[in-house]
Amino acid sequence: MYDAENQLVKALPKMAKKTESDELRSGIERHLEQTKEQVRRIEQIFEGMGESAKNKKCKGMQGIISEGNQTLREGYEGAVRDSAIIGSARRVEHYETPAYGTVFEFAELLGENQAVSLLAQSLEEEKETDRRLTEIAHTINEEARTSTGTGEEGEATARRRAKTAGA
């Protein structure tokens, strides 16, 4: 998780910069601050156990970020690009949530109460971020659908773009 969160600290500003929606940009920037705090919490957990936090490359997060970067290079614009960004961001949340859940459970089993408390905060933040992204997606996806044209032709274009964007 330490490396995964550190990768996100680098990736989220790039993602925020590419968004058109102020609401989405604000949500990504808010999650960037949470992610920085999550890094600090992980460091605090290690310190509490008398260990130093070390980066072990998280290839899963590396792959998710790589896919997100690839999506940004596809040339989508406006709400369609924002929709693709949301899809990438939700993949991140769906990767982090079970990972935090697993380490939370282990900390609980080991009686590491400080770690349990810190991990519970991070786990709830990840779940809340996914909920917010889902809410934002409802508006942006509708904008993406209508920006691709009207009628059957527009909906077919939207489906094609969504499929290519990995939605």
C-alpha positions in Angstrom: 0.0 0.0 0.0 2.9 2.3 0.7 4.2 2.2 -2.8 0.7 2.3 -4.3 -0.2 5.4 -2.4 3.1 7.1 -3.4 2.5 6.3 -7.0 -0.9 8.0 -6.7 0.6 11.1 -5.1 2.5 11.5 -8.4 -0.4 10.4 -10.8 -3.3 12.3 -9.3 -2.1 15.9 -10.2 -1.7 14.8 -13.8 -5.2 13.4 -13.8 -6.7 16.5 -12.2 -5.0 18.8 -14.8 -6.6 16.9 -17.6 -10.2 17.2 -16.3 -12.7 19.7 -17.7 -15.2 19.3 -14.8 -14.5 21.6 -11.9 -16.4 19.2 -9.6 -14.2 16.2 -10.8 -11.0 18.2 -10.5 -11.9 19.3 -7.0 -12.7 15.7 -6.1 -9.4 14.5 -7.4 -7.5 17.3 -5.6 -9.3 16.4 -2.4 -8.3 12.8 -2.8 -4.7 13.8 -3.5 -4.6 15.4 -0.1 -6.2 12.3 1.5 -3.6 10.1 -0.3 -0.8 12.2 1.1 -2.3 11.7 4.6 -2.7 8.0 3.9 1.1 7.8 3.1 1.7 9.5 6.5 -0.6 7.1 8.3 1.3 4.1 6.8 4.6 5.6 7.9 3.1 6.1 11.3 2.0 2.5 11.4 5.5 1.3 10.5 7.1 3.6 13.1 4.6 2.3 15.8 5.9 -1.2 15.0 9.5 -0.2 15.2 10.0 -0.6 11.4 10.8 1.8 8.6 8.4 2.2 5.7 10.0 0.7 2.6 8.7 0.8 -1.0 8.1 -2.6 -2.5 7.0 -1.9 -6.1 3.2 -2.3 -6.4 2.9 -3.6 -9.9 -0.9 -3.7 -9.7 -1.2 0.1 -9.1 1.5 0.6 -11.7 -0.6 -1.2 -14.2 -3.8 0.7 -13.3 -2.0 4.0 -13.6 -0.4 3.0 -16.9 -3.9 2.1 -18.3 -5.2 5.5 -17.1 -2.3 7.3 -18.8 -3.0 5.4 -22.0 -6.7 6.4 -21.8 -5.6 10.1 -21.5 -3.5 9.8 -24.6 -6.5 8.5 -26.7 -7.5 12.0 -27.6 -10.8 12.2 -25.8 -12.1 15.6 -25.0 -14.5 17.2 -22.6 -17.0 15.1 -20.8 -15.9 12.0 -22.7 -12.4 12.4 -21.3 -13.8 13.2 -17.8 -15.8 10.0 -18.0 -12.7 8.0 -18.9 -10.8 9.6 -16.0 -13.6 8.6 -13.6 -13.4 5.1 -14.9 -9.6 5.0 -14.2 -10.1 6.6 -10.8 -12.7 4.1 -9.8 -10.4 1.3 -10.8 -7.8 2.7 -8.4 -10.4 2.8 -5.6 -11.5 -0.7 -6.3 -7.9 -1.8 -6.0 -7.2 0.1 -2.8 -10.4 -0.8 -0.9 -9.8 -4.6 -0.6 -6.1 -4.0 0.0 -6.8 -1.7 3.0 -9.5 -4.1 4.1 -7.0 -7.0 4.2 -4.3 -5.1 6.1 -7.0 -3.8 8.5 -8.1 -7.3 9.3 -4.5 -8.5 9.9 -3.9 -5.5 12.2 -7.0 -6.3 14.1 -6.0 -10.0 14.5 -2.5 -8.9 15.7 -4.0 -6.5 18.2 -2.3 -3.5 16.6 -4.9 -1.0 17.8 -3.2 2.1 16.5 -2.8 0.6 13.1 -6.5 -0.5 13.1 -7.6 3.0 13.8 -5.4 4.5 11.1 -6.3 1.9 8.5 -10.0 2.3 9.3 -9.7 6.0 8.4 -8.0 5.3 5.1 -10.4 2.5 4.2 -13.4 4.8 4.8 -11.8 7.5 2.7 -11.3 5.1 -0.2 -15.0 4.0 0.0 -16.2 7.6 0.2 -14.1 8.6 -2.8 -15.6 5.8 -4.8 -19.1 6.9 -3.8 -18.3 10.5 -4.8 -16.9 9.4 -8.1 -20.0 7.4 -8.8 -22.2 10.5 -8.1 -20.1 12.7 -10.3 -20.2 10.1 -13.1 -23.9 10.2 -13.3 -23.7 13.9 -14.5 -20.6 13.6 -16.6 -21.6 10.4 -18.3 -24.9 12.1 -19.4 -22.9 15.1 -20.7 -20.6 12.7 -22.6 -23.6 10.9 -24.1 -25.2 14.1 -25.3 -21.9 15.7 -26.5 -21.4 12.8 -29.0 -24.5 13.7 -30.9 -28.2 13.1 -30.7 -30.4 10.2 -31.4 -29.2 6.7 -32.3 -26.1 8.0 -34.0 -25.0 9.9 -30.9 -25.7 7.0 -28.6 -23.8 4.6 -30.9 -20.8 7.0 -30.9 -21.0 7.2 -27.1 -21.1 3.4 -26.8 -18.1 3.1 -29.1 -16.1 5.7 -27.1 -17.1 4.2 -23.8 -15.9 0.8 -25.0 -12.6 2.2 -26.2 -12.2 4.1 -23.0 -12.5 0.9 -21.0 -15.9 1.8 -19.4 
